[in-house]
């Protein structure tokens, strides 16, 4: 059975406000960023961690996944590895303290060419963090987006790790950036999917992933406007075929979270509430019943 979750930061209501809003919607869990704000890995320790756990317990929420995305170019720049790998390992440790086995992140754009030097740079970092996560009973889940599912699946398979690396499946990213066949992407990545984002969107014109994700990392080429290429939409209003997609997840044996992420819009709470309602209606045969109201 699927469980429904929400990204706390998507409410834009602060930590307590986001947790309380999630509880009111009756979802089972939350995801949060351990890379900023009150839940930064450096802050969420000692009394702050104990208070966070108490809030989760009182609101009957569990942690579906922890986001360890520190922004920028991910693991694509080798000179950044020492700091980024160390920080990501600390996020893994934090996740385990919260009884959560999934840490999600973007790693950077995976080149298609097997001999591209960046591919080896990404592989080196992912292998080290993946082994560390596996040793702690966790999974580093690479978020879909910059490259088609087939490229990401082959990249993980080529590393040959017994565990520790997986996929955070974001169907909107694949639809917006790659125009991927979402159901086929589920089948391709099925062995690795450990968490999903419930998000929707459309592609407006062909995307150069290097330029687009470079802009997200703060390196925007003159004249390149990301909004001219992709657009996030409310669930059910974009290119993700949700009924077929959710059926494909179920057929693949996925039993984890559908975590609503809303990164734009003027009424985030309304959009998230509508997304939860939409998911409950769309995946009713294989979705866990909502939590009882507090």
NORBEL-V562933 format. One record per backbone hydrogen bond with DSSP energy under -0.5 kcal/mol. CO is the residue of the C=O (numbers start at 1). NH is the residue of the N-H. E is the energy in kcal/mol with one decimal. If there is no record, write none. Layout:
# NORBEL-V562933
co = <CO | CO>
nh = <NH | NH>
e = <E | E>
This chain:
# NORBEL-V562933
co = <2 | 3 | 4 | 4 | 5 | 6 | 6 | 7 | 7 | 8 | 9 | 13 | 14 | 15 | 16 | 17 | 18 | 19 | 20 | 21 | 22 | 23 | 26 | 28 | 29 | 30 | 30 | 31 | 32 | 32 | 34 | 36 | 37 | 40 | 40 | 43 | 45 | 45 | 46 | 47 | 48 | 49 | 50 | 51 | 52 | 53 | 54 | 55 | 56 | 57 | 62 | 62 | 65 | 66 | 66 | 67 | 68 | 71 | 73 | 76 | 77 | 78 | 80 | 81 | 82 | 83 | 84 | 85 | 86 | 87 | 88 | 89 | 90 | 91 | 92 | 93 | 94 | 95 | 95 | 96 | 101 | 102 | 103 | 104 | 105 | 107 | 109 | 113 | 116 | 116 | 117 | 118 | 119 | 120 | 121 | 122 | 123 | 124 | 125 | 126 | 127 | 128 | 129 | 130 | 131 | 132 | 133 | 133 | 134 | 139 | 139 | 140 | 140 | 141 | 142 | 147 | 148 | 148 | 149 | 150 | 151 | 152 | 153 | 154 | 155 | 156 | 156 | 157 | 164 | 166 | 167 | 167 | 167 | 168 | 168 | 169 | 169 | 170 | 171 | 172 | 173 | 173 | 174 | 174 | 174 | 180 | 181 | 182 | 183 | 184 | 185 | 186 | 189 | 189 | 192 | 195 | 196 | 197 | 197 | 198 | 200 | 201 | 202 | 207 | 208 | 209 | 210 | 211 | 212 | 213 | 214 | 215 | 218 | 221 | 223 | 224 | 225 | 226 | 226 | 229 | 229 | 231 | 233 | 234 | 239 | 240 | 241 | 242 | 243 | 244 | 245 | 246 | 247 | 248 | 249 | 250 | 256 | 257 | 257 | 258 | 258 | 259 | 260 | 267 | 268 | 269 | 270 | 271 | 272 | 273 | 274 | 275 | 276 | 277 | 278 | 279 | 281 | 283 | 284 | 286>
nh = <288 | 258 | 28 | 29 | 260 | 8 | 31 | 10 | 11 | 11 | 12 | 17 | 18 | 19 | 20 | 21 | 22 | 23 | 24 | 25 | 27 | 26 | 291 | 62 | 6 | 64 | 65 | 8 | 34 | 67 | 41 | 39 | 40 | 43 | 44 | 45 | 48 | 49 | 50 | 51 | 52 | 53 | 54 | 55 | 56 | 57 | 58 | 59 | 61 | 60 | 30 | 64 | 32 | 68 | 104 | 34 | 70 | 74 | 76 | 78 | 80 | 81 | 84 | 85 | 86 | 87 | 88 | 89 | 90 | 91 | 92 | 93 | 94 | 95 | 96 | 97 | 98 | 98 | 100 | 99 | 139 | 66 | 141 | 68 | 143 | 75 | 111 | 116 | 119 | 120 | 121 | 122 | 123 | 124 | 125 | 126 | 127 | 128 | 129 | 130 | 131 | 132 | 133 | 134 | 135 | 136 | 136 | 138 | 137 | 103 | 141 | 142 | 166 | 105 | 168 | 145 | 151 | 152 | 153 | 154 | 155 | 156 | 157 | 158 | 159 | 159 | 160 | 160 | 140 | 142 | 169 | 194 | 195 | 144 | 170 | 171 | 197 | 174 | 175 | 176 | 177 | 178 | 178 | 179 | 180 | 182 | 185 | 186 | 187 | 188 | 189 | 190 | 192 | 193 | 167 | 169 | 259 | 171 | 199 | 261 | 233 | 239 | 231 | 209 | 212 | 213 | 214 | 215 | 216 | 217 | 219 | 218 | 220 | 224 | 225 | 226 | 228 | 229 | 230 | 204 | 205 | 202 | 200 | 237 | 241 | 242 | 245 | 246 | 247 | 248 | 249 | 250 | 251 | 252 | 254 | 253 | 3 | 196 | 259 | 5 | 260 | 198 | 7 | 271 | 272 | 273 | 274 | 275 | 276 | 277 | 278 | 279 | 280 | 281 | 282 | 283 | 284 | 286 | 287 | 2>
e = <-3.2 | -2.6 | -2.0 | -1.3 | -2.9 | -0.6 | -2.1 | -1.3 | -0.5 | -1.5 | -1.0 | -0.6 | -2.5 | -2.5 | -2.7 | -2.0 | -2.1 | -2.3 | -2.1 | -1.4 | -1.4 | -1.3 | -2.8 | -1.9 | -1.2 | -2.5 | -1.0 | -2.7 | -0.5 | -3.2 | -2.5 | -0.8 | -1.5 | -1.6 | -2.6 | -2.2 | -1.4 | -0.6 | -2.2 | -2.5 | -2.1 | -2.6 | -2.0 | -2.3 | -2.4 | -2.6 | -2.8 | -2.1 | -2.6 | -1.0 | -2.1 | -0.8 | -1.0 | -0.6 | -2.4 | -2.8 | -0.8 | -1.2 | -2.0 | -0.6 | -1.8 | -1.5 | -2.4 | -3.2 | -1.5 | -2.5 | -2.5 | -2.3 | -1.6 | -1.7 | -2.1 | -2.1 | -2.2 | -2.7 | -2.1 | -1.5 | -1.1 | -0.7 | -2.6 | -1.5 | -2.0 | -2.4 | -3.4 | -3.2 | -2.7 | -2.3 | -0.6 | -1.5 | -1.2 | -0.8 | -1.5 | -2.7 | -2.4 | -2.2 | -1.7 | -2.7 | -2.5 | -1.7 | -2.5 | -2.8 | -2.4 | -1.8 | -3.0 | -2.6 | -2.1 | -1.0 | -0.8 | -3.2 | -1.5 | -2.5 | -0.8 | -0.7 | -2.6 | -1.9 | -2.1 | -0.7 | -0.7 | -1.8 | -3.0 | -2.0 | -2.1 | -2.3 | -2.4 | -2.5 | -1.0 | -0.6 | -0.8 | -0.9 | -3.3 | -2.6 | -0.8 | -2.3 | -1.2 | -2.0 | -0.7 | -0.7 | -2.2 | -1.4 | -2.2 | -3.3 | -2.6 | -0.7 | -0.8 | -0.8 | -2.0 | -0.8 | -2.4 | -2.0 | -1.8 | -2.2 | -2.4 | -1.1 | -2.5 | -1.1 | -2.9 | -2.6 | -2.2 | -0.7 | -1.1 | -1.6 | -1.9 | -3.0 | -2.2 | -0.8 | -2.7 | -2.8 | -1.4 | -2.2 | -1.9 | -1.3 | -3.2 | -1.5 | -0.6 | -2.3 | -0.7 | -0.6 | -2.2 | -2.0 | -1.8 | -3.4 | -1.0 | -2.7 | -0.7 | -2.1 | -0.5 | -1.9 | -3.1 | -3.1 | -1.7 | -2.2 | -2.3 | -2.2 | -2.7 | -1.8 | -2.2 | -1.4 | -1.8 | -1.0 | -0.6 | -2.4 | -0.7 | -2.8 | -2.5 | -2.4 | -2.7 | -2.7 | -2.4 | -2.0 | -2.5 | -2.2 | -2.6 | -2.6 | -2.5 | -2.0 | -2.4 | -2.9 | -0.6 | -1.3 | -1.0 | -2.6>
